[in-house]
Amino acid sequence: MIKDLGLTKCAQTIIGSVLKKTISGGERKRTAIGVELITDPSVLMLDEPTSGLDSFTARSLCKLLQDLAHTKFKTVISTIHQPSSQAFKFFDRLILMADGKIVYQGIAFDAADYFRNLGF
């Protein structure tokens, strides 16, 4: 799991505290996800798991979450604002909201065609 989350280089580092920073914000975020995964939940709910991560790490995290969903049969629910196209390709289902209302719900891959058919 440490390798999958890209935490190998800081595996032996004390996480620190608010006053003493020892790992980056992205490493801290991925560590928090790892802590949740250790309990082997059937549903994993994540709020902005890719914010603050570089595009490669965000893409890798989305791939890991998709792999968990497909191979370990986990339900992964996440809020993500403005994902990169590389990260987006790992989404299976999608709910898009605007002004607090659902504007699309369905297969992520089909969203572009849906909006194209509406004239957007």
C-alpha positions, 0 to 999 in steps of 0.5 A: 500500500505504501508503494501504491500510494507513492509514499516509499520515500517517506515511509520511515518519516514521522508524520509530524504535527501542525507545528512541526511539518515533516512530510508534504501536504500531498504525502499527508493526504495520501497517508490519510487515505492509506490509514482509511484503506487499512481498515478494509472498508467496503465504501470509501468516501473521499473529499478532494483526494487529489487537491494539492497533488501534482498531475502525475500523483493525482492520476496515480491516485485515481488509478489506484482508487479505480483498481480498488473498485474493480479488483477489491470490489470497493465502492469509492465515492469522491468529490473532485473539482476540475480533475485533469483529463488523465485523472478523469479517465479513471472515473466509472460513474459520474454525478456533475453538479452546477449551482447545487443541482445535478446536471448529469448522472451516469457513465463518466465516459458518456458525459461529453456526448450527453452535453454535445447532444444538448448543444453544449 
